[in-house]
Amino acid sequence: MRSLILGQHIGNWMCRSSIERNGKVAVQFRKGWQPVSDEKRRMLLTEEKAELLAKHRVCYICLEPLATYEPNEIEFDHIYSYADGYPQDLSNFAPVHCSDDPRRRNCHKDKGRKSPLEYREELRIRTSLQAITGLKDLCPKAVPSTYEFSPDNSQITFNGVVLPLYNQRINGRDNYYFFSRS
Ligand SMILES: [Zn+2]
């Protein structure tokens, strides 16, 4: 005889009970109930946390050190979501900043529902964009130039050299250009 555990999913079926008014327990089988990940989020042991901290040393998201953070300011996050079917073994966990102190990092909160990997990439792009203050950051080898623009005389003085200036009107707008050997 096969026994069933209440709440057990059998394929697309689920077994569950309800107590009727007369006190009897009714066992129901309903089709179409999707397993909502029966697995509980794995609770890490203190030794496991210590092992992960020794292995990573930095926050898995921002890659900044964790050394100055207290145990209650560090969260252990799934690198790949277990809701997506990834295993919950220790190698799928990594420490991240999670401080309630507004002056300290809380990468866990900031990432929202994204995966640590996804949020780390987003953060990397955002930080590199913030570092761009002007053209010099995009073209580090660019040499500064000085010019004096005289459209009335059809000339430009570019780095001390006077050059002819050409105008091509496109859609009623002036488009000036010139040729320089330097
Ligand atoms: Zn962090």
Backbone and ligand atoms as CSV (ligand in chain L), in Angstrom:
chain,resi,resn,atom,element,x,y,z
A,1,MET,N,N,0.843,-1.194,0.000
A,1,MET,CA,C,0.000,0.000,0.000
A,1,MET,C,C,0.882,1.250,0.000
A,2,ARG,N,N,0.525,2.172,-0.866
A,2,ARG,CA,C,1.338,3.383,-0.977
A,2,ARG,C,C,0.729,4.478,-0.110
A,3,SER,N,N,1.510,5.075,0.712
A,3,SER,CA,C,0.948,6.140,1.549
A,3,SER,C,C,1.270,7.502,0.940
A,4,LEU,N,N,0.421,8.418,1.210
A,4,LEU,CA,C,0.603,9.767,0.682
A,4,LEU,C,C,0.817,10.749,1.819
A,5,ILE,N,N,1.679,11.658,1.583
A,5,ILE,CA,C,1.905,12.709,2.579
A,5,ILE,C,C,1.049,13.896,2.149
A,6,LEU,N,N,0.351,14.477,3.063
A,6,LEU,CA,C,-0.464,15.638,2.706
A,6,LEU,C,C,0.446,16.761,2.247
A,7,GLY,N,N,0.041,17.419,1.187
A,7,GLY,CA,C,0.861,18.491,0.630
A,7,GLY,C,C,1.836,17.969,-0.414
A,8,GLN,N,N,1.807,16.629,-0.583
A,8,GLN,CA,C,2.740,16.041,-1.542
A,8,GLN,C,C,2.265,16.290,-2.978
A,9,HIS,N,N,3.177,16.588,-3.826
A,9,HIS,CA,C,2.843,16.758,-5.238
A,9,HIS,C,C,3.142,15.470,-5.966
A,10,ILE,N,N,2.203,15.012,-6.759
A,10,ILE,CA,C,2.446,13.841,-7.600
A,10,ILE,C,C,2.209,14.327,-9.024
A,11,GLY,N,N,3.281,14.599,-9.705
A,11,GLY,CA,C,3.148,15.201,-11.021
A,11,GLY,C,C,2.454,16.536,-10.885
A,12,ASN,N,N,1.368,16.647,-11.589
A,12,ASN,CA,C,0.607,17.888,-11.571
A,12,ASN,C,C,-0.497,17.851,-10.514
A,13,TRP,N,N,-0.557,16.754,-9.764
A,13,TRP,CA,C,-1.598,16.575,-8.753
A,13,TRP,C,C,-1.033,16.915,-7.391
A,14,MET,N,N,-1.937,17.348,-6.526
A,14,MET,CA,C,-1.500,17.604,-5.164
A,14,MET,C,C,-2.519,17.036,-4.201
A,15,CYS,N,N,-1.989,16.465,-3.145
A,15,CYS,CA,C,-2.848,15.857,-2.134
A,15,CYS,C,C,-2.933,16.819,-0.954
A,16,ARG,N,N,-4.149,17.134,-0.523
A,16,ARG,CA,C,-4.248,17.986,0.659
A,16,ARG,C,C,-5.520,17.663,1.427
A,17,SER,N,N,-5.566,18.076,2.648
A,17,SER,CA,C,-6.709,17.718,3.488
A,17,SER,C,C,-7.441,18.972,3.936
A,18,SER,N,N,-8.713,18.757,4.298
A,18,SER,CA,C,-9.432,19.848,4.944
A,18,SER,C,C,-10.362,19.214,5.978
A,19,ILE,N,N,-10.636,19.909,7.033
A,19,ILE,CA,C,-11.513,19.349,8.069
A,19,ILE,C,C,-12.936,19.850,7.808
A,20,GLU,N,N,-13.827,18.903,7.640
A,20,GLU,CA,C,-15.228,19.232,7.344
A,20,GLU,C,C,-15.934,19.651,8.642
A,21,ARG,N,N,-17.162,20.168,8.489
A,21,ARG,CA,C,-17.925,20.622,9.660
A,21,ARG,C,C,-18.206,19.489,10.658
A,22,ASN,N,N,-18.419,18.284,10.117
A,22,ASN,CA,C,-18.716,17.153,10.998
A,22,ASN,C,C,-17.467,16.568,11.654
A,23,GLY,N,N,-16.350,17.256,11.482
A,23,GLY,CA,C,-15.134,16.807,12.145
A,23,GLY,C,C,-14.347,15.786,11.351
A,24,LYS,N,N,-14.918,15.348,10.228
A,24,LYS,CA,C,-14.191,14.370,9.426
A,24,LYS,C,C,-13.093,15.066,8.615
A,25,VAL,N,N,-12.084,14.327,8.380
A,25,VAL,CA,C,-10.994,14.879,7.559
A,25,VAL,C,C,-11.207,14.445,6.117
A,26,ALA,N,N,-11.299,15.389,5.261
A,26,ALA,CA,C,-11.473,15.049,3.843
A,26,ALA,C,C,-10.123,15.186,3.154
A,27,VAL,N,N,-9.805,14.187,2.408
A,27,VAL,CA,C,-8.549,14.248,1.648
A,27,VAL,C,C,-8.907,14.566,0.198
A,28,GLN,N,N,-8.299,15.553,-0.309
A,28,GLN,CA,C,-8.609,15.964,-1.685
A,28,GLN,C,C,-7.388,15.783,-2.575
A,29,PHE,N,N,-7.676,15.486,-3.801
A,29,PHE,CA,C,-6.622,15.502,-4.817
A,29,PHE,C,C,-7.041,16.543,-5.838
A,30,ARG,N,N,-6.201,17.442,-6.067
A,30,ARG,CA,C,-6.544,18.453,-7.074
A,30,ARG,C,C,-5.470,18.488,-8.140
A,31,LYS,N,N,-5.940,18.619,-9.363
A,31,LYS,CA,C,-4.988,18.677,-10.466
A,31,LYS,C,C,-4.625,20.136,-10.752
A,32,GLY,N,N,-3.458,20.336,-11.254
A,32,GLY,CA,C,-3.084,21.670,-11.714
A,32,GLY,C,C,-2.375,22.507,-10.662
A,33,TRP,N,N,-2.199,21.943,-9.455
A,33,TRP,CA,C,-1.448,22.712,-8.471
A,33,TRP,C,C,0.029,22.561,-8.752
A,34,GLN,N,N,0.646,23.658,-9.037
A,34,GLN,CA,C,2.073,23.611,-9.360
A,34,GLN,C,C,2.880,23.525,-8.072
A,35,PRO,N,N,3.880,22.675,-8.079
A,35,PRO,CA,C,4.742,22.664,-6.906
A,35,PRO,C,C,5.373,24.042,-6.702
A,36,VAL,N,N,5.181,24.613,-5.527
A,36,VAL,CA,C,5.685,25.971,-5.266
A,36,VAL,C,C,7.016,25.863,-4.542
A,37,SER,N,N,7.944,25.109,-5.112
A,37,SER,CA,C,9.215,24.860,-4.459
A,37,SER,C,C,9.007,24.425,-3.014
A,38,ASP,N,N,8.893,23.120,-2.823
A,38,ASP,CA,C,8.702,22.551,-1.486
A,38,ASP,C,C,9.918,22.822,-0.617
A,39,GLU,N,N,11.031,22.982,-1.332
A,39,GLU,CA,C,12.286,23.099,-0.625
A,39,GLU,C,C,12.343,24.422,0.139
A,40,LYS,N,N,12.730,24.346,1.368
A,40,LYS,CA,C,12.896,25.571,2.158
A,40,LYS,C,C,14.268,26.161,1.852
A,41,ARG,N,N,14.369,27.478,2.047
A,41,ARG,CA,C,15.673,28.110,1.862
A,41,ARG,C,C,16.634,27.502,2.874
A,42,ARG,N,N,17.744,27.078,2.381
A,42,ARG,CA,C,18.689,26.408,3.265
A,42,ARG,C,C,19.235,27.368,4.310
A,43,MET,N,N,19.221,26.943,5.564
A,43,MET,CA,C,19.785,27.746,6.646
A,43,MET,C,C,21.251,27.340,6.783
A,44,LEU,N,N,22.123,28.297,6.752
A,44,LEU,CA,C,23.543,27.974,6.837
A,44,LEU,C,C,23.979,27.884,8.291
A,45,LEU,N,N,24.843,26.941,8.559
A,45,LEU,CA,C,25.399,26.781,9.898
A,45,LEU,C,C,26.511,27.814,10.089
A,46,THR,N,N,26.818,28.095,11.350
A,46,THR,CA,C,27.873,29.071,11.656
A,46,THR,C,C,29.198,28.691,10.983
A,47,GLU,N,N,29.512,27.384,10.999
A,47,GLU,CA,C,30.773,26.933,10.387
A,47,GLU,C,C,30.735,27.163,8.872
A,48,GLU,N,N,29.558,26.945,8.293
A,48,GLU,CA,C,29.437,27.128,6.839
A,48,GLU,C,C,29.618,28.606,6.474
A,49,LYS,N,N,29.033,29.479,7.295
A,49,LYS,CA,C,29.187,30.928,7.061
A,49,LYS,C,C,30.663,31.317,7.166
A,50,ALA,N,N,31.327,30.785,8.185
A,50,ALA,CA,C,32.747,31.094,8.386
A,50,ALA,C,C,33.562,30.612,7.187
A,51,GLU,N,N,33.196,29.440,6.672
A,51,GLU,CA,C,33.892,28.875,5.517
A,51,GLU,C,C,33.723,29.785,4.294
A,52,LEU,N,N,32.481,30.273,4.092
A,52,LEU,CA,C,32.202,31.149,2.952
A,52,LEU,C,C,32.932,32.483,3.080
A,53,LEU,N,N,32.967,33.016,4.308
A,53,LEU,CA,C,33.655,34.295,4.528
A,53,LEU,C,C,35.152,34.157,4.273
A,54,ALA,N,N,35.725,33.027,4.710
A,54,ALA,CA,C,37.160,32.801,4.503
A,54,ALA,C,C,37.452,32.650,3.013
A,55,LYS,N,N,36.510,32.076,2.297
A,55,LYS,CA,C,36.703,31.836,0.861
A,55,LYS,C,C,36.556,33.137,0.058
A,56,HIS,N,N,35.544,33.934,0.387
A,56,HIS,CA,C,35.258,35.122,-0.429
A,56,HIS,C,C,35.951,36.402,0.050
A,57,ARG,N,N,35.896,36.678,1.325
A,57,ARG,CA,C,36.496,37.876,1.935
A,57,ARG,C,C,35.882,39.200,1.474
A,58,VAL,N,N,35.349,39.231,0.272
A,58,VAL,CA,C,34.710,40.461,-0.227
A,58,VAL,C,C,33.237,40.184,-0.505
A,59,CYS,N,N,32.462,41.259,-0.573
A,59,CYS,CA,C,31.039,41.161,-0.904
A,59,CYS,C,C,30.926,40.662,-2.343
A,60,TYR,N,N,30.083,39.691,-2.538
A,60,TYR,CA,C,29.967,39.067,-3.856
A,60,TYR,C,C,29.408,40.035,-4.893
A,61,ILE,N,N,28.726,41.096,-4.441
A,61,ILE,CA,C,28.128,42.051,-5.379
A,61,ILE,C,C,29.100,43.182,-5.713
A,62,CYS,N,N,29.511,43.943,-4.680
A,62,CYS,CA,C,30.323,45.142,-4.970
A,62,CYS,C,C,31.822,44.849,-4.947
A,63,LEU,N,N,32.201,43.658,-4.505
A,63,LEU,CA,C,33.588,43.208,-4.447
A,63,LEU,C,C,34.452,44.020,-3.471
A,64,GLU,N,N,33.797,44.734,-2.544
A,64,GLU,CA,C,34.519,45.474,-1.508
A,64,GLU,C,C,34.644,44.575,-0.267
A,65,PRO,N,N,35.679,44.812,0.572
A,65,PRO,CA,C,35.902,43.932,1.729
A,65,PRO,C,C,34.715,43.855,2.696
A,66,LEU,N,N,34.658,42.712,3.391
A,66,LEU,CA,C,33.605,42.486,4.386
A,66,LEU,C,C,34.180,42.560,5.796
A,67,ALA,N,N,35.504,42.691,5.887
A,67,ALA,CA,C,36.196,42.579,7.171
A,67,ALA,C,C,35.647,43.497,8.263
A,68,THR,N,N,35.214,44.706,7.899
A,68,THR,CA,C,34.758,45.648,8.927
A,68,THR,C,C,33.262,45.496,9.224
A,69,TYR,N,N,32.647,44.491,8.634
A,69,TYR,CA,C,31.214,44.281,8.853
A,69,TYR,C,C,30.967,43.200,9.896
A,70,GLU,N,N,30.014,43.479,10.776
A,70,GLU,CA,C,29.656,42.540,11.840
A,70,GLU,C,C,28.859,41.388,11.228
A,71,PRO,N,N,28.788,40.242,11.934
A,71,PRO,CA,C,28.013,39.110,11.384
A,71,PRO,C,C,26.565,39.473,11.024
A,72,ASN,N,N,25.951,40.376,11.812
A,72,ASN,CA,C,24.557,40.740,11.501
A,72,ASN,C,C,24.454,41.748,10.345
A,73,GLU,N,N,25.597,42.133,9.792
A,73,GLU,CA,C,25.596,43.056,8.643
A,73,GLU,C,C,25.977,42.322,7.354
A,74,ILE,N,N,25.985,40.996,7.439
A,74,ILE,CA,C,26.351,40.193,6.264
A,74,ILE,C,C,25.230,39.182,5.996
A,75,GLU,N,N,24.812,39.120,4.751
A,75,GLU,CA,C,23.790,38.148,4.350
A,75,GLU,C,C,24.459,37.148,3.412
A,76,PHE,N,N,23.965,35.915,3.425
A,76,PHE,CA,C,24.511,34.898,2.516
A,76,PHE,C,C,23.467,34.637,1.443
A,77,ASP,N,N,23.815,35.036,0.254
A,77,ASP,CA,C,22.843,35.038,-0.833
A,77,ASP,C,C,23.114,33.887,-1.801
A,78,HIS,N,N,22.052,33.463,-2.467
A,78,HIS,CA,C,22.221,32.463,-3.532
A,78,HIS,C,C,22.850,33.154,-4.743
A,79,ILE,N,N,23.890,32.598,-5.262
A,79,ILE,CA,C,24.496,33.143,-6.478
A,79,ILE,C,C,23.520,32.919,-7.634
A,80,TYR,N,N,23.030,31.685,-7.754
A,80,TYR,CA,C,21.992,31.356,-8.734
A,80,TYR,C,C,20.745,30.999,-7.941
A,81,SER,N,N,19.618,31.517,-8.383
A,81,SER,CA,C,18.380,31.374,-7.618
A,81,SER,C,C,17.947,29.913,-7.464
A,82,TYR,N,N,17.643,29.524,-6.236
A,82,TYR,CA,C,17.158,28.154,-6.036
A,82,TYR,C,C,15.735,28.018,-6.550
A,83,ALA,N,N,15.015,29.162,-6.671
A,83,ALA,CA,C,13.668,29.130,-7.257
A,83,ALA,C,C,13.732,28.717,-8.728
A,84,ASP,N,N,14.887,28.955,-9.357
A,84,ASP,CA,C,15.070,28.549,-10.755
A,84,ASP,C,C,15.618,27.133,-10.861
A,85,GLY,N,N,15.707,26.471,-9.744
A,85,GLY,CA,C,16.121,25.075,-9.769
A,85,GLY,C,C,17.601,24.835,-9.529
A,86,TYR,N,N,18.326,25.871,-9.146
A,86,TYR,CA,C,19.750,25.666,-8.890
A,86,TYR,C,C,19.945,25.039,-7.511
A,87,PRO,N,N,20.969,24.213,-7.360
A,87,PRO,CA,C,21.153,23.514,-6.082
A,87,PRO,C,C,21.495,24.473,-4.944
A,88,GLN,N,N,21.177,23.992,-3.740
A,88,GLN,CA,C,21.431,24.832,-2.568
A,88,GLN,C,C,22.700,24.407,-1.852
A,89,ASP,N,N,23.644,23.829,-2.592
A,89,ASP,CA,C,24.873,23.443,-1.888
A,89,ASP,C,C,25.710,24.687,-1.607
A,90,LEU,N,N,26.664,24.510,-0.724
A,90,LEU,CA,C,27.412,25.653,-0.195
A,90,LEU,C,C,28.061,26.511,-1.287
A,91,SER,N,N,28.458,25.878,-2.382
A,91,SER,CA,C,29.139,26.625,-3.454
A,91,SER,C,C,28.200,27.612,-4.142
A,92,ASN,N,N,26.899,27.469,-3.907
A,92,ASN,CA,C,25.946,28.411,-4.521
A,92,ASN,C,C,25.601,29.574,-3.586
A,93,PHE,N,N,26.332,29.697,-2.468
A,93,PHE,CA,C,26.095,30.817,-1.550
A,93,PHE,C,C,27.315,31.732,-1.520
A,94,ALA,N,N,27.067,33.013,-1.348
A,94,ALA,CA,C,28.184,33.949,-1.224
A,94,ALA,C,C,27.770,35.092,-0.301
A,95,PRO,N,N,28.735,35.615,0.472
A,95,PRO,CA,C,28.395,36.706,1.406
A,95,PRO,C,C,28.228,38.051,0.689
A,96,VAL,N,N,27.279,38.832,1.158
A,96,VAL,CA,C,27.064,40.185,0.608
A,96,VAL,C,C,26.814,41.173,1.748
A,97,HIS,N,N,27.140,42.428,1.519
A,97,HIS,CA,C,26.884,43.474,2.524
A,97,HIS,C,C,25.385,43.573,2.788
A,98,CYS,N,N,25.027,43.743,4.040
A,98,CYS,CA,C,23.604,43.837,4.388
A,98,CYS,C,C,23.464,44.601,5.704
A,99,SER,N,N,23.937,45.844,5.717
A,99,SER,CA,C,23.893,46.616,6.951
A,99,SER,C,C,22.646,47.492,7.019
A,100,ASP,N,N,22.068,47.581,8.207
A,100,ASP,CA,C,20.919,48.468,8.417
A,100,ASP,C,C,21.365,49.915,8.631
A,101,ASP,N,N,22.659,50.086,8.879
A,101,ASP,CA,C,23.209,51.425,9.081
A,101,ASP,C,C,23.265,52.139,7.723
A,102,PRO,N,N,22.528,53.261,7.586
A,102,PRO,CA,C,22.490,53.927,6.271
A,102,PRO,C,C,23.845,54.418,5.769
A,103,ARG,N,N,24.839,54.538,6.673
A,103,ARG,CA,C,26.164,54.994,6.236
A,103,ARG,C,C,27.004,53.843,5.699
A,104,ARG,N,N,26.480,52.625,5.899
A,104,ARG,CA,C,27.223,51.443,5.439
A,104,ARG,C,C,26.487,50.767,4.291
A,105,ARG,N,N,27.164,49.829,3.668
A,105,ARG,CA,C,26.597,49.202,2.464
A,105,ARG,C,C,25.505,48.190,2.782
A,106,ASN,N,N,24.503,48.193,1.897
A,106,ASN,CA,C,23.490,47.143,1.955
A,106,ASN,C,C,23.225,46.677,0.516
A,107,CYS,N,N,24.191,45.966,0.001
A,107,CYS,CA,C,24.099,45.505,-1.392
A,107,CYS,C,C,22.934,44.527,-1.553
A,108,HIS,N,N,22.661,43.785,-0.476
A,108,HIS,CA,C,21.574,42.797,-0.522
A,108,HIS,C,C,20.234,43.481,-0.775
A,109,LYS,N,N,20.014,44.606,-0.097
A,109,LYS,CA,C,18.754,45.342,-0.256
A,109,LYS,C,C,18.722,46.048,-1.618
A,110,ASP,N,N,19.859,46.626,-1.993
A,110,ASP,CA,C,19.918,47.405,-3.235
A,110,ASP,C,C,19.669,46.555,-4.477
A,111,LYS,N,N,20.052,45.302,-4.418
A,111,LYS,CA,C,19.925,44.470,-5.625
A,111,LYS,C,C,18.475,44.081,-5.884
A,112,GLY,N,N,17.618,44.231,-4.866
A,112,GLY,CA,C,16.202,43.879,-5.022
A,112,GLY,C,C,16.025,42.413,-5.373
A,113,ARG,N,N,15.268,42.153,-6.424
A,113,ARG,CA,C,14.976,40.765,-6.788
A,113,ARG,C,C,15.941,40.204,-7.827
A,114,LYS,N,N,16.929,41.007,-8.172
A,114,LYS,CA,C,17.897,40.536,-9.169
A,114,LYS,C,C,18.853,39.521,-8.526
A,115,SER,N,N,19.528,38.767,-9.373
A,115,SER,CA,C,20.520,37.844,-8.833
A,115,SER,C,C,21.776,38.665,-8.518
A,116,PRO,N,N,22.608,38.185,-7.569
A,116,PRO,CA,C,23.831,38.953,-7.256
A,116,PRO,C,C,24.678,39.207,-8.489
A,117,LEU,N,N,24.753,38.207,-9.374
A,117,LEU,CA,C,25.570,38.357,-10.585
A,117,LEU,C,C,25.029,39.446,-11.507
A,118,GLU,N,N,23.700,39.412,-11.674
A,118,GLU,CA,C,23.022,40.385,-12.532
A,118,GLU,C,C,23.209,41.805,-11.981
A,119,TYR,N,N,23.040,41.941,-10.664
A,119,TYR,CA,C,23.148,43.266,-10.049
A,119,TYR,C,C,24.597,43.758,-10.054
A,120,ARG,N,N,25.542,42.823,-9.888
A,120,ARG,CA,C,26.954,43.215,-9.910
A,120,ARG,C,C,27.300,43.843,-11.269
A,121,GLU,N,N,26.807,43.251,-12.356
A,121,GLU,CA,C,27.073,43.757,-13.699
A,121,GLU,C,C,26.421,45.133,-13.877
A,122,GLU,N,N,25.204,45.273,-13.370
A,122,GLU,CA,C,24.494,46.553,-13.460
A,122,GLU,C,C,25.281,47.643,-12.721
A,123,LEU,N,N,25.778,47.273,-11.542
A,123,LEU,CA,C,26.544,48.202,-10.716
A,123,LEU,C,C,27.851,48.599,-11.403
A,124,ARG,N,N,28.492,47.604,-12.042
A,124,ARG,CA,C,29.751,47.861,-12.737
A,124,ARG,C,C,29.539,48.879,-13.864
A,125,ILE,N,N,28.471,48.697,-14.639
A,125,ILE,CA,C,28.180,49.602,-15.751
A,125,ILE,C,C,27.859,50.995,-15.218
A,126,ARG,N,N,27.017,51.038,-14.162
A,126,ARG,CA,C,26.628,52.329,-13.599
A,126,ARG,C,C,27.842,53.092,-13.062
A,127,THR,N,N,28.746,52.381,-12.365
A,127,THR,CA,C,29.933,53.024,-11.800
A,127,THR,C,C,30.850,53.530,-12.906
A,128,SER,N,N,31.021,52.728,-13.977
A,128,SER,CA,C,31.910,53.202,-15.045
A,128,SER,C,C,31.305,54.391,-15.788
A,129,LEU,N,N,29.988,54.433,-15.884
A,129,LEU,CA,C,29.358,55.588,-16.540
A,129,LEU,C,C,29.522,56.847,-15.690
A,130,GLN,N,N,29.425,56.671,-14.369
A,130,GLN,CA,C,29.582,57.826,-13.465
A,130,GLN,C,C,30.994,58.399,-13.525
A,131,ALA,N,N,31.963,57.529,-13.858
A,131,ALA,CA,C,33.360,57.972,-13.891
A,131,ALA,C,C,33.657,58.825,-15.126
A,132,ILE,N,N,32.728,58.838,-16.088
A,132,ILE,CA,C,32.950,59.641,-17.297
A,132,ILE,C,C,32.503,61.072,-17.034
A,133,THR,N,N,33.485,61.992,-17.002
A,133,THR,CA,C,33.148,63.383,-16.717
A,133,THR,C,C,33.194,64.229,-17.980
A,134,GLY,N,N,33.788,63.696,-19.027
A,134,GLY,CA,C,33.884,64.458,-20.270
A,134,GLY,C,C,34.575,63.648,-21.333
A,135,LEU,N,N,34.828,64.282,-22.455
A,135,LEU,CA,C,35.437,63.615,-23.600
A,135,LEU,C,C,36.808,63.032,-23.262
A,136,LYS,N,N,37.519,63.687,-22.330
A,136,LYS,CA,C,38.868,63.219,-21.981
A,136,LYS,C,C,38.848,61.800,-21.408
A,137,ASP,N,N,37.715,61.414,-20.783
A,137,ASP,CA,C,37.630,60.060,-20.237
A,137,ASP,C,C,37.354,59.031,-21.328
A,138,LEU,N,N,36.733,59.489,-22.406
A,138,LEU,CA,C,36.434,58.579,-23.517
A,138,LEU,C,C,37.601,58.473,-24.480
A,139,CYS,N,N,38.350,59.609,-24.667
A,139,CYS,CA,C,39.519,59.639,-25.561
A,139,CYS,C,C,40.724,60.095,-24.756
A,140,PRO,N,N,41.314,59.197,-23.963
A,140,PRO,CA,C,42.414,59.632,-23.083
A,140,PRO,C,C,43.633,60.136,-23.843
A,141,LYS,N,N,43.779,59.731,-25.126
A,141,LYS,CA,C,44.964,60.168,-25.883
A,141,LYS,C,C,44.725,61.477,-26.622
A,142,ALA,N,N,43.537,62.049,-26.486
A,142,ALA,CA,C,43.216,63.288,-27.206
A,142,ALA,C,C,44.123,64.430,-26.745
A,143,VAL,N,N,44.566,65.223,-27.691
A,143,VAL,CA,C,45.439,66.366,-27.403
A,143,VAL,C,C,44.556,67.620,-27.402
A,144,PRO,N,N,44.659,68.464,-26.369
A,144,PRO,CA,C,43.815,69.663,-26.352
A,144,PRO,C,C,44.141,70.581,-27.529
A,145,SER,N,N,43.129,71.155,-28.130
A,145,SER,CA,C,43.323,72.046,-29.272
A,145,SER,C,C,42.733,73.408,-28.962
A,146,THR,N,N,43.312,74.447,-29.564
A,146,THR,CA,C,42.720,75.774,-29.438
A,146,THR,C,C,42.286,76.211,-30.835
A,147,TYR,N,N,41.190,76.869,-30.916
A,147,TYR,CA,C,40.741,77.334,-32.234
A,147,TYR,C,C,39.978,78.647,-32.087
A,148,GLU,N,N,40.013,79.383,-33.171
A,148,GLU,CA,C,39.247,80.623,-33.237
A,148,GLU,C,C,38.430,80.550,-34.516
A,149,PHE,N,N,37.151,80.707,-34.375
A,149,PHE,CA,C,36.213,80.436,-35.440
A,149,PHE,C,C,35.741,81.766,-36.055
A,150,SER,N,N,36.008,81.976,-37.368
A,150,SER,CA,C,35.549,83.200,-38.039
A,150,SER,C,C,34.716,82.834,-39.259
A,151,PRO,N,N,33.467,82.478,-39.113
A,151,PRO,CA,C,32.662,82.058,-40.265
A,151,PRO,C,C,32.465,83.172,-41.284
A,152,ASP,N,N,32.489,84.440,-40.833
A,152,ASP,CA,C,32.296,85.547,-41.770
A,152,ASP,C,C,33.464,85.622,-42.761
A,153,ASN,N,N,34.669,85.317,-42.288
A,153,ASN,CA,C,35.857,85.340,-43.156
A,153,ASN,C,C,36.136,83.979,-43.773
A,154,SER,N,N,35.248,83.008,-43.502
A,154,SER,CA,C,35.439,81.632,-43.983
A,154,SER,C,C,36.809,81.083,-43.608
A,155,GLN,N,N,37.171,81.311,-42.367
A,155,GLN,CA,C,38.434,80.724,-41.911
A,155,GLN,C,C,38.390,80.370,-40.430
A,156,ILE,N,N,39.307,79.478,-40.103
A,156,ILE,CA,C,39.428,79.062,-38.710
A,156,ILE,C,C,40.904,79.057,-38.356
A,157,THR,N,N,41.221,79.551,-37.167
A,157,THR,CA,C,42.599,79.483,-36.692
A,157,THR,C,C,42.663,78.298,-35.729
A,158,PHE,N,N,43.310,77.250,-36.211
A,158,PHE,CA,C,43.326,76.000,-35.453
A,158,PHE,C,C,44.745,75.712,-34.981
A,159,ASN,N,N,44.951,75.724,-33.672
A,159,ASN,CA,C,46.279,75.569,-33.062
A,159,ASN,C,C,47.290,76.530,-33.710
A,160,GLY,N,N,46.848,77.785,-33.923
A,160,GLY,CA,C,47.740,78.836,-34.444
A,160,GLY,C,C,47.859,78.860,-35.962
A,161,VAL,N,N,47.275,77.899,-36.659
A,161,VAL,CA,C,47.359,77.849,-38.126
A,161,VAL,C,C,46.014,78.291,-38.712
A,162,VAL,N,N,46.074,79.250,-39.663
A,162,VAL,CA,C,44.839,79.727,-40.293
A,162,VAL,C,C,44.485,78.788,-41.448
A,163,LEU,N,N,43.267,78.269,-41.415
A,163,LEU,CA,C,42.835,77.283,-42.421
A,163,LEU,C,C,41.518,77.731,-43.044
A,164,PRO,N,N,41.290,77.380,-44.343
A,164,PRO,CA,C,40.011,77.730,-44.951
A,164,PRO,C,C,38.866,76.948,-44.307
A,165,LEU,N,N,37.747,77.651,-44.177
A,165,LEU,CA,C,36.574,77.051,-43.548
A,165,LEU,C,C,35.489,76.885,-44.606
A,166,TYR,N,N,34.923,75.720,-44.671
A,166,TYR,CA,C,33.872,75.446,-45.659
A,166,TYR,C,C,32.533,75.296,-44.956
A,167,ASN,N,N,31.511,75.661,-45.703
A,167,ASN,CA,C,30.172,75.549,-45.111
A,167,ASN,C,C,29.282,74.746,-46.054
A,168,GLN,N,N,28.660,73.760,-45.527
A,168,GLN,CA,C,27.664,73.020,-46.300
A,168,GLN,C,C,26.328,73.180,-45.567
A,169,ARG,N,N,25.423,73.867,-46.264
A,169,ARG,CA,C,24.109,74.074,-45.621
A,169,ARG,C,C,23.244,72.846,-45.890
A,170,ILE,N,N,22.785,72.249,-44.811
A,170,ILE,CA,C,21.911,71.074,-44.928
A,170,ILE,C,C,20.622,71.401,-44.187
A,171,ASN,N,N,19.521,71.294,-44.908
A,171,ASN,CA,C,18.194,71.613,-44.334
A,171,ASN,C,C,18.184,72.997,-43.683
A,172,GLY,N,N,18.823,73.977,-44.346
A,172,GLY,CA,C,18.808,75.342,-43.851
A,172,GLY,C,C,19.740,75.597,-42.682
A,173,ARG,N,N,20.568,74.608,-42.344
A,173,ARG,CA,C,21.489,74.800,-41.209
A,173,ARG,C,C,22.928,74.771,-41.683
A,174,ASP,N,N,23.756,75.627,-41.060
A,174,ASP,CA,C,25.179,75.678,-41.412
A,174,ASP,C,C,25.919,74.467,-40.840
A,175,ASN,N,N,26.762,73.867,-41.669
A,175,ASN,CA,C,27.629,72.778,-41.206
A,175,ASN,C,C,29.042,73.113,-41.665
A,176,TYR,N,N,29.830,73.618,-40.726
A,176,TYR,CA,C,31.186,74.067,-41.069
A,176,TYR,C,C,32.158,72.908,-40.961
A,177,TYR,N,N,33.145,72.889,-41.854
A,177,TYR,CA,C,34.214,71.900,-41.751
A,177,TYR,C,C,35.508,72.472,-42.305
A,178,PHE,N,N,36.594,71.845,-41.902
A,178,PHE,CA,C,37.903,72.287,-42.375
A,178,PHE,C,C,38.844,71.084,-42.371
A,179,PHE,N,N,39.971,71.246,-43.036
A,179,PHE,CA,C,40.945,70.159,-43.107
A,179,PHE,C,C,42.223,70.589,-42.391
A,180,SER,N,N,42.734,69.724,-41.548
A,180,SER,CA,C,43.947,70.039,-40.822
A,180,SER,C,C,44.907,68.866,-40.942
A,181,ARG,N,N,46.179,69.164,-41.127
A,181,ARG,CA,C,47.179,68.095,-41.230
A,181,ARG,C,C,47.555,67.573,-39.852
A,182,SER,N,N,47.411,68.351,-38.828
A,182,SER,CA,C,47.859,67.924,-37.501
A,182,SER,C,C,46.840,66.993,-36.852
L,1,ZN,ZN,ZN,28.648,45.025,-1.186
